[in-house]
Amino acid sequence: RITLLDEARIGLRALFDRVEDIAAPTLRLGVTGLSRSGKTVFTTALIHALIRGGRLPVFEAANSGRIAGAVLKPQPDDAVPRFPYEDHLAQIVEARLWPSSTTRISELRLEIRYAPPRGGERTLTLDLVDYPGEWLLDLPLLDMSYADFCRTSLTLAREGVRAPLAAPFLGALAAASPSGPEDETGARALAAAFTQYLAACRSERVAMSLLPPGRFLMPGDLEGSPALTFAPLDLPSDGKTRPGSLAAMMERRFEAYKSAVVRPFFREHFARLDRQIVLVDALSALNAGPAALADLERALDSILTAFRLGRNSIVSTLFRPRIERVLFAATKADHLHHTSHDRLEAILQKLVERALARAKAEGALFDVAALSAVRATREATMTRNGEVLPAIVGTPEAGQEVAGHTFDGDEEVGVFPGDLPAVPDALFAPGGAGFRGLSSTDGADTDFRFLRFRPPAGIGAGAPLPHIRLDRALQFLLGDRLA
Ligand code: GDP
């Protein structure tokens, strides 16, 4: 639950932010997505596009030349790390390596000077807040009791592709005695087995999305603390825990996780966002198969629940609902030929629409896009068996091994991107048709599905970065505030 005290603090903060916004228009944009979904790359590319411009036809303010300039400013929250834009950019452009990923929250402030269409000059302050999507998927825990958490997470762990990965944990669980005396060693062993199960579910070939509690996978400086040393247990059907029992100890820690980790994040960061982009690695889910896609859909449901939290509270009736726009974006579209970009968007649209219908989400404006924040491939045509086919060309990262060949990081390859179905329904049918991503152009049945390409070559210092549809994201997220 969001407590009254939380609400009061959020309300005061909202009032303070509102006054600041009137004095100097300010927009707080959250960038999130699960680990490896592309947050760091996206945030770097977005800042670079605002500072350096580039080909951004759909981003009206930039395209019509109304943006006079954007500069970095000291970020306002002293306790939050700054997003290291300069280092990340140098890494991409100079070393042609992807920057290290987001593992914690960071912020950056930009000041955008622009000319409204009516003339004159204005300034919009843009605060970017980059944080792990795992934390967002924790917010629904606020509305759950320990018994609810046990029920939902154990049901999931015993299902489908998760069950074999959960076997060691479920074995440890079967040997544990929830009503027995509390036991630190036992609790630690169960928490470790549960964490290993969650980590196994994140592997590329399984690609599950919904894996709370988020800090089990991204503990940061909380590693080893009691608030992270719990696991779900099989509770009696009334969900009651006996004082002094292992179950009571786990319940206490689950509550500590909520109050020490989840609630402060909600109050200090999430509740202050005006807009949000949720990056989704839909291609990885498609590559991994129907089970991963179904799990992604469950995660989207959970995200939409998070956006509704605190909406019907006293405070939200006094203050405007904060998050007014949410963009779900499928990343790494440069792994597909442009003919499939609309199809990728249609698949995400379908996933989000179904989740929206279930969550009855309202109050915010939702949209979807398929994009590549930094385009690492170019398109070409190649011949296979006398047939001319669209292909993509890129430089695979060094050290990856496919069919006995190890890439050295300099060699370019052409691959056939998989064709996404024109009608997404086939992918969602039980036992779904599936999708076969990147495959070889040499006729051999080589599976390049999980191939990673290096960032593009030949980008001069200060030059714009190539992208796919980044301008669409910018227009949806910022366009109206620059008009
Ligand atoms: P984060 O964990 O969400 O911060 O994810 P990152 O931004 O670090 O991205 C994870 C990985 O995805 C990168 O190391 C790249 O391999 C890949 N990636 C991200 N964005 C793109 C993109 O636009 N194109 C391509 N080809 N790969 C990308």
Boltz pocket constraint, residues with backbone or C-beta under 6 A from the ligand:
constraints:
  - pocket:
      binder: B
      contacts: [[A, 33], [A, 34], [A, 35], [A, 36], [A, 37], [A, 38], [A, 39], [A, 40], [A, 41], [A, 42], [A, 98], [A, 99], [A, 100], [A, 101], [A, 102], [A, 331], [A, 332], [A, 333], [A, 334], [A, 335], [A, 371], [A, 372], [A, 373], [A, 374], [A, 375], [A, 376], [A, 377], [A, 452], [A, 453]]
      max_distance: 6.0
